Amino acid sequence: MQYIQSFTIAIGISLLALACGGGSSEGVPNSEISMVEEFKAPSNSPVQETDQVVQSERMLIRNGRLEFETENLEATSQQIQSAVKKYQGYMGSEQSYNTERRQSTTVNVRIPSRSFDGFIEDISGGVEQFDVKDISARDVTEEFLDVEARMKNKKELEARYQEILKKAQNVKEILEIEREINSLRSDIESMEGRLNYLKNQVSLSSIQITYYKETPKVTAFGKEFSNGFRSGWRNLVWFLVGLVNIWPFLLLSGFAILIIRKQITRIKSKNS
């Protein structure tokens, strides 16, 4: 148990020294200093590796949003699908909207980042003017390398805890070490998830494409006129059906009117 406590104190001293910018170890017992030295980072610091990677290649998340008018919705759809297939991407979602004045479609496409510019150029072919053309790039190199370096340090610390676990003398020591290992493992898995997400966003660019066709007002009026004609025909049919259903009453009413007219004619002839 004394070994565990010394180890905990050593870790605290190490973190305090890092926070203070690598301050002096004056006043610290030699036994604790030696244990801290065991947990120091290797001589090939991640900072040096970071500088080398940054100089060689930067990690950019590229996204785009396009909106434009087209004369042929079907032809534009085929053009987009052909470009997606050509650059080995895929379509994430597609929505179509129809209003009185516009028919539009919005598609979300994922394209390999290396083919981003070529895909945009292919889609732009035949477009006279873009209503929206928004291209953005976000540099995540620093975040990626920072997470990667911190994950590496935590994995090294986890490995040292595993070595200490082998030397544990009782159940309490084992439980305390395993609790620290579980906490480190949770942090490592979270960092791995973040790195995988960044890699995915960097390798595949997201592009939202909206293309539409204006519907002339005359077409809307013609549609209303057509609907009115169909509605009038339906009403006429129902009227005729209603007459057929009440034909006995109409027949009786006709006979009644004839009898009344004859009676009126007789009365008039007698009076004259």
Secondary structure as UniProt FT lines:
FT   HELIX           2..19
FT   TURN            20..21
FT   TURN            26..27
FT   HELIX           30..38
FT   HELIX           46..56
FT   STRAND          60..69
FT   HELIX           73..86
FT   TURN            87..88
FT   STRAND          90..98
FT   STRAND          102..112
FT   HELIX           113..115
FT   HELIX           116..124
FT   TURN            125..126
FT   STRAND          130..139
FT   HELIX           141..166
FT   HELIX           171..203
FT   STRAND          204..214
FT   HELIX           217..245
FT   HELIX           247..271
//
